[in-house]
């Protein structure tokens, strides 16, 4: 096929206009409808992608480490130096799975006393675990009840030690 370009009276090229009915083999009405449908589909796909992205924020997440308060007189974040961790809680969500962690870096801890209160809903079942302390004492039992109360229990003769000598440096993680 040879393409010829018409020239006007000044010998300049011009392009002739035509009506859509003069173009052979192309149904422009259908083409225009198809293009508009594609634009609608693209907009719908973009909306669906945004909705999925927004939904993913509700099923996947990480609170990061959040500080929590302890009884006055208990010293926080005194162990481990610059590379040690700080007292805090954290929740990581992946779908319906919740991975929860609690870190203790406290000293001057009393025996058989609730030392802190977790936020409502952070703990859904009772937990107990043993935590590290100085090398001359038995491990300390930490109990967290489902209402969020955290209590500390010392073993045997450690109950007679001065409170200022009792410290805990431990992380505990569970899955719900």
Buried (B, 14 or more C-beta within 10 A) or exposed (E): EEEEEEEEEEEEEEEEEEEEEEEEEEEEEEEEEEEEEEEEEEEEEEEEEEEEEEEEEEEEEEBEBEEBEBBEEBBBBBBEEEEEBEBBBBBBBEEEEBBBBBBBBBBBBBBEEBBBBBEEEBBEEEBEBBBBBEEEBEBBBBBBBEEBBBBBBBBEEBEEBEBEBBBBBBBBEBEE
